[in-house]
Amino acid sequence: MRHSTENTTALSASDRRLRRRSELATFFILAFGIWPILAVAAVGGFGFIVWMYQIIAGPPGPPA
């Protein structure tokens, strides 16, 4: 069974370059693509839940 932390000294220089480029591309896609979208979706979803709750239960505060 191969582990994800394989020995990088056994890889040739071109293989290391390709692997580094692939890992950098994956990092940038996650860091600047997927995670910001998920963060906005989470905050928007929470806001929607609060809005729907307030439509049903009324705004917070003492009764009028």
C-alpha positions as CSV (number, residue, x, y, z in Angstrom):
1,M,0.0,0.0,0.0
2,R,1.4,3.4,-1.0
3,H,1.3,6.3,1.4
4,S,0.6,9.9,0.3
5,T,3.9,11.0,1.8
6,E,6.1,9.1,-0.7
7,N,9.8,9.7,-0.8
8,T,10.5,12.7,-3.0
9,T,14.1,11.8,-3.5
10,A,13.1,8.9,-5.7
11,L,11.2,11.2,-8.1
12,S,13.1,12.8,-11.0
13,A,13.4,16.6,-11.2
14,S,10.7,16.8,-13.9
15,D,8.3,14.7,-11.8
16,R,8.9,16.9,-8.8
17,R,8.2,20.0,-10.9
18,L,4.9,18.5,-12.2
19,R,3.9,17.4,-8.7
20,R,4.7,20.9,-7.3
21,R,2.7,22.6,-10.1
22,S,-0.2,20.3,-9.5
23,E,-0.2,20.9,-5.8
24,L,0.0,24.7,-6.3
25,A,-2.8,24.6,-8.7
26,T,-4.9,22.6,-6.3
27,F,-4.1,25.0,-3.5
28,F,-5.0,28.1,-5.5
29,I,-8.3,26.5,-6.7
30,L,-9.2,25.7,-3.1
31,A,-7.9,28.9,-1.5
32,F,-9.3,31.4,-4.0
33,G,-12.2,29.4,-5.7
34,I,-14.0,26.9,-3.6
35,W,-13.6,28.1,0.0
36,P,-14.7,31.7,-0.7
37,I,-17.8,30.4,-2.5
38,L,-18.5,28.0,0.4
39,A,-18.0,30.8,3.0
40,V,-20.5,33.1,1.1
41,A,-23.0,30.2,0.8
42,A,-22.7,29.4,4.5
43,V,-23.3,33.1,5.6
44,G,-26.1,33.5,3.1
45,G,-27.7,30.3,4.2
46,F,-27.6,31.3,7.8
47,G,-29.1,34.7,6.9
48,F,-31.9,33.0,5.0
49,I,-32.6,30.8,7.9
50,V,-32.8,33.8,10.3
51,W,-35.0,35.7,7.9
52,M,-37.4,32.7,7.5
53,Y,-37.5,32.3,11.3
54,Q,-38.3,35.9,11.8
55,I,-41.1,35.7,9.2
56,I,-42.7,32.9,11.2
57,A,-41.9,33.9,14.8
58,G,-41.8,37.7,14.4
59,P,-38.9,40.0,15.0
60,P,-36.8,39.8,18.2
61,G,-37.6,41.9,21.2
62,P,-40.5,42.4,23.6
63,P,-44.0,41.9,22.3
64,A,-45.7,45.1,21.0
